[in-house]
Amino acid sequence: METNDNKEEQILIRITGKDRPGLTASIMEILARKDAKILDIGQADIHSTLSLGILIRIDDHASGQVMKELLFKATELGVNIGFSPVTDEEYENWVNLQGKNRYILTMIGRTLSAKQIEAATKIIARQGLNIDSILRLTGRMSIMHPERNMRACIEFSLRGTPEDRATMQKELMAISAEMEIDFSFQKDDMYRRMRRLICFDMDSTLIQTECIDELAERAGVGAEVRAITESAMRGEIDFKESFTRRVALLKGLDASVLEDIAVNMPITEGVDRLMSVLKRCGYKIAILSGGFTYFGEFLQRKYGIDYVYANELEIGEDGKLTGRYVGEIVDGHRKAELLKLIAQVEKVNLAQTIAVGDGANDLPMLGEAGLGIAFHAKPRVVANAKQSINTIGLDGVLYFLGFKDSYLGEQGRF
């Protein structure tokens, strides 16, 4: 009576060398002839240099012949190959790790250096997180034309649970300020790749100015208004009080200056690219601003923005500002309420929302949104935000959402 005492074993195959079309197919052809099961496979290419890993399970009587044939094939292809046995226990331990939490750490800067990456990865290691993969999201860097290198971004896929997330966040924000680099640390769940509503502050976020300061200059009260604005943005005085005081100083200004200011507003770097991609991908976009509706509606027409909520200046019958406003002030609390209201109307889970702003009155909506991003923000805002962008333009938001330049076609080039 014959007995079948064949056993199966796991072998990790590692292949490195010059990449070429058909390499993976030729390796799989050998494995297929011996009915090898593929338990895992992964590949990365850097400068046409391949790193391919294949974890197989195969009859132990066939494994020797397979490794022999693979060695010959590797020599023929001019690549390096190595083999490592994996015990059943080791494999099962690895399988059981798949239930662990996963996070995404995104790093953005004008350029990326080894020193910056060293600092970030040391923080990751201290928190007991393991790096599963590293992905470059931006295009390839030119050494012949450095002027084309507008930004650099990489994404770490991490496994595990931070031992002290608050401390980790604080340390990341510290090296962000020291090394001119931006970070986003997000849980890698279904909501991260399914954001649907994005709400922006306007002044000093979508545009590189404070419209009330522009109006104040025309009214001859620039210094007084700027002092109140800066105090409010630092969180030193109540927004409603500061807003009322600033608007009162505009009394008597001819309303015709609104149009001139609007057409000359300096648009923030990256806004054109960001809006084009968001609209193309079906995002709902809102402006939630403590500024003025006139300027928000101008941007709405320019970019096809879906919602604008801001403050309306009262204009008298003589065509001049009265120094008063119409309706309820859009302050920080109101911004957070509006974000939730729009999400409800659009049937979007709050975890699928994004908020972007620079001032203290943006903190409530940054905290309410699934992803809150402080943009070129005041120190107090950066200290309280989980994500910040300070080194590049507003299109850096795209990388926090997981976009790659290669996804964006022509938009990926600028």
PyMOL commands that set and color helices and strands:
alter all, ss='L'
color gray80, all
select helices_A, chain A and resi 23-33+60-77+88-99+114-126+146-148+165-179+211-219+222-233+239-248+257-263+271-280+293-303+332-345+350-352+360-368+379-384+394-400+405-407+409-413
alter helices_A, ss='H'
color red, helices_A
select strands_A, chain A and resi 8-18+37-46+49-59+79-86+102-109+130-136+152-159+182-187+197-200+284-292+307-315+321-326+353-357+371-375+387-389
alter strands_A, ss='S'
color yellow, strands_A
deselect
rebuild
show_as cartoon
